């Protein structure tokens, strides 16, 4: 598993600590992981947040910061 996805490396990344995170490659990868877990758990709010982050990335737009924060903090 990519070290940036879990542990202290994620918390030390500048994008993860900023007030307005953008859907970079690692947050999109995380969105796919969270989407699968949230789907299995029936967490509809997290599923929708993941879809918005993935969609924003596909359309080269910034994702809503609240969605990115939800995804980054999902497994904590």
Backbone as CSV, one residue per row, in Angstrom:
resi,resn,N_x,N_y,N_z,CA_x,CA_y,CA_z,C_x,C_y,C_z
1,UNK,0.848,-1.180,0.000,0.000,0.000,0.000,0.889,1.238,0.000
2,UNK,0.495,2.247,-0.645,1.242,3.493,-0.751,1.372,4.153,0.615
3,UNK,2.587,4.544,0.980,2.837,5.134,2.293,2.079,6.436,2.479
4,UNK,1.786,7.150,1.404,1.063,8.416,1.527,-0.404,8.217,1.899
5,UNK,-0.925,7.017,1.717,-2.333,6.803,2.009,-2.616,6.671,3.496
6,UNK,-1.684,6.146,4.248,-1.939,5.902,5.654,-0.761,6.371,6.499
7,UNK,-1.007,6.634,7.759,0.055,6.942,8.708,0.466,8.396,8.727
8,UNK,1.634,8.634,9.300,2.091,10.004,9.524,2.483,10.712,8.245
9,UNK,2.859,9.987,7.201,3.239,10.644,5.945,2.075,11.459,5.393
10,UNK,0.858,10.958,5.555,-0.313,11.689,5.080,-0.506,12.969,5.869
11,UNK,-0.345,12.915,7.177,-0.541,14.104,8.011,0.525,15.159,7.755
12,UNK,1.693,14.765,7.254,2.772,15.706,7.022,2.709,16.352,5.650
13,UNK,1.869,15.836,4.752,1.733,16.426,3.431,1.119,17.802,3.533
14,UNK,1.654,18.807,2.862,1.098,20.156,2.925,-0.349,20.232,2.470
15,UNK,-0.746,19.517,1.449,-2.118,19.575,0.965,-3.119,19.047,1.964
16,UNK,-2.724,18.070,2.769,-3.650,17.488,3.726,-3.884,18.410,4.908
17,UNK,-2.951,19.299,5.197,-3.097,20.177,6.354,-3.668,21.538,5.981
18,UNK,-3.703,21.869,4.712,-4.175,23.193,4.312,-5.676,23.310,4.471
19,UNK,-6.160,24.529,4.494,-7.579,24.786,4.669,-8.413,24.448,3.450
20,UNK,-7.823,24.439,2.263,-8.564,24.173,1.041,-7.872,23.088,0.218
21,UNK,-8.041,21.817,0.606,-7.380,20.753,-0.135,-7.981,20.585,-1.521
22,UNK,-7.145,20.172,-2.447,-7.588,19.910,-3.811,-7.507,18.406,-4.053
23,UNK,-8.285,17.895,-4.985,-8.270,16.451,-5.216,-7.024,16.015,-5.976
24,UNK,-5.903,15.886,-5.261,-4.692,15.408,-5.912,-4.781,13.894,-6.081
25,UNK,-3.766,13.326,-6.684,-3.810,11.900,-7.003,-4.013,11.037,-5.764
26,UNK,-3.357,11.357,-4.656,-3.496,10.509,-3.472,-4.880,10.633,-2.846
27,UNK,-5.494,11.827,-2.871,-6.837,11.937,-2.303,-7.859,11.235,-3.194
28,UNK,-7.615,11.192,-4.490,-8.513,10.470,-5.390,-8.352,8.967,-5.174
29,UNK,-7.127,8.503,-4.997,-6.905,7.089,-4.668,-7.611,6.743,-3.358
30,UNK,-7.491,7.615,-2.388,-8.166,7.393,-1.112,-9.677,7.396,-1.292
31,UNK,-10.184,8.267,-2.161,-11.625,8.322,-2.405,-12.138,6.984,-2.916
32,UNK,-11.359,6.325,-3.790,-11.771,5.011,-4.284,-11.785,3.975,-3.157
33,UNK,-10.777,4.021,-2.279,-10.732,3.086,-1.136,-11.895,3.331,-0.183
34,UNK,-12.130,4.603,0.118,-13.223,4.953,1.031,-14.562,4.612,0.388
35,UNK,-14.693,4.836,-0.912,-15.937,4.510,-1.612,-16.284,3.038,-1.436
36,UNK,-15.292,2.181,-1.601,-15.540,0.744,-1.444,-15.960,0.408,-0.008
37,UNK,-15.233,0.954,0.972,-15.552,0.684,2.377,-16.913,1.265,2.752
38,UNK,-17.172,2.493,2.342,-18.440,3.144,2.679,-19.613,2.416,2.026
39,UNK,-19.411,1.933,0.821,-20.441,1.150,0.142,-20.758,-0.111,0.937
40,UNK,-19.712,-0.805,1.387,-19.896,-2.029,2.175,-20.607,-1.750,3.498
41,UNK,-20.336,-0.585,4.086,-20.918,-0.229,5.381,-22.267,0.466,5.256
42,UNK,-22.664,0.817,4.043,-23.923,1.525,3.858,-23.850,2.975,4.285
43,UNK,-22.670,3.561,4.249,-22.457,4.958,4.646,-22.707,5.851,3.426
44,UNK,-23.963,6.225,3.215,-24.364,6.950,2.009,-23.743,8.337,1.918
45,UNK,-23.554,9.009,3.058,-22.923,10.338,3.055,-21.491,10.259,2.533
46,UNK,-20.736,9.271,2.991,-19.352,9.108,2.540,-19.298,8.688,1.069
47,UNK,-20.230,7.855,0.643,-20.281,7.438,-0.765,-20.468,8.660,-1.655
48,UNK,-21.394,9.530,-1.294,-21.641,10.730,-2.094,-20.431,11.665,-2.097
49,UNK,-19.753,11.797,-0.953,-18.549,12.635,-0.877,-17.461,12.075,-1.789
50,UNK,-17.283,10.774,-1.782,-16.288,10.138,-2.646,-16.610,10.380,-4.114
51,UNK,-17.863,10.245,-4.450,-18.259,10.465,-5.846,-17.997,11.901,-6.279
52,UNK,-18.244,12.858,-5.381,-17.984,14.258,-5.731,-16.498,14.513,-5.929
53,UNK,-15.641,13.915,-5.088,-14.193,14.096,-5.223,-13.700,13.453,-6.513
54,UNK,-14.150,12.257,-6.804,-13.739,11.568,-8.031,-14.227,12.341,-9.253
55,UNK,-15.468,12.797,-9.225,-16.020,13.569,-10.340,-15.253,14.874,-10.543
56,UNK,-14.926,15.560,-9.443,-14.167,16.807,-9.544,-12.810,16.546,-10.199
57,UNK,-12.163,15.454,-9.819,-10.872,15.121,-10.407,-10.994,14.835,-11.898
58,UNK,-12.009,14.094,-12.282,-12.203,13.768,-13.695,-12.497,15.007,-14.536
59,UNK,-13.095,16.027,-13.921,-13.442,17.257,-14.633,-12.465,18.398,-14.361
60,UNK,-11.308,18.063,-13.759,-10.267,19.056,-13.456,-10.791,20.255,-12.674
61,UNK,-11.611,19.971,-11.689,-12.147,21.011,-10.807,-11.707,20.711,-9.383
62,UNK,-11.687,21.739,-8.531,-11.395,21.469,-7.115,-12.594,20.784,-6.456
63,UNK,-12.303,19.860,-5.583,-13.365,19.179,-4.837,-13.747,20.021,-3.633
64,UNK,-14.977,19.875,-3.157,-15.359,20.587,-1.936,-14.429,20.179,-0.784
65,UNK,-13.863,21.159,-0.080,-12.922,20.841,1.008,-13.514,19.907,2.058
66,UNK,-14.796,20.055,2.356,-15.408,19.186,3.367,-15.400,17.727,2.914
67,UNK,-15.569,17.490,1.619,-15.535,16.116,1.097,-14.139,15.528,1.188
68,UNK,-13.134,16.321,0.845,-11.752,15.845,0.914,-11.383,15.542,2.369
69,UNK,-11.789,16.408,3.294,-11.493,16.161,4.712,-12.184,14.894,5.202
70,UNK,-13.427,14.669,4.786,-14.136,13.455,5.195,-13.375,12.214,4.717
71,UNK,-12.893,12.253,3.485,-12.179,11.108,2.916,-10.844,10.891,3.620
72,UNK,-10.108,11.956,3.843,-8.803,11.844,4.491,-8.940,11.291,5.909
73,UNK,-9.995,11.674,6.596,-10.179,11.260,7.999,-11.036,10.005,8.156
74,UNK,-11.477,9.387,7.082,-12.448,8.281,7.168,-11.954,7.099,7.989
75,UNK,-10.720,6.705,7.824,-10.212,5.511,8.512,-9.551,5.818,9.845
76,UNK,-9.614,7.041,10.278,-8.994,7.399,11.569,-9.936,7.145,12.700
